[in-house]
Amino acid sequence: MSSPSPLKLIVIGVILMILGVLLPLLMVVKVLTATLALSFLSYGASLVGMFLAFYGLFSYVKISRRK
């Protein structure tokens, strides 16, 4: 099983971070009901997205330095 490319990791991470910002925004403007589970989901999406994006970025830099 091969690991995903660094650019895919960066894109997935950015999407998760955007989701982590949009969900609380929608909760504040009362589009979504603010529940504890949804709050933890948005926090988790933001946190996992940040780690994925950084891992993808570091992998990209590591690969490009070898060339």
HUFEN-V579429 format. One record per pair of residues at least 12 apart in sequence whose C-alpha atoms are under 10 Angstrom apart, sorted by the first residue. I is the first residue (numbers start at 0). J is the second residue. Records with the same first field share a line. If there is no record, write none. Layout:
I: J, J
//
This chain:
3: 55
4: 55, 58, 59
5: 51, 52, 53, 54, 55, 56, 57, 58, 59, 60, 61, 62
6: 52, 55, 56, 58, 59
7: 51, 52, 55
8: 48, 50, 51, 52, 53, 54, 55, 56, 58, 59
9: 48, 49, 50, 51, 52, 53, 54, 55, 56, 57, 58, 59
10: 48, 51, 52, 55
11: 47, 48, 49, 51, 52, 55
12: 44, 45, 46, 47, 48, 49, 50, 51, 52, 53, 54, 55
13: 44, 45, 47, 48, 49, 50, 51, 52, 53
14: 44, 45, 48, 49, 52
15: 41, 42, 43, 44, 45, 46, 47, 48, 49, 51, 52
16: 41, 42, 43, 44, 45, 46, 47, 48, 49, 50, 51, 52
17: 41, 44, 45, 48
18: 40, 41, 42, 44, 45, 48
19: 38, 39, 40, 41, 42, 43, 44, 45, 46, 47, 48, 49
20: 41, 42, 44, 45
21: 41
22: 37, 38, 40, 41, 42, 44
23: 37, 38, 40, 41, 42
26: 38
//
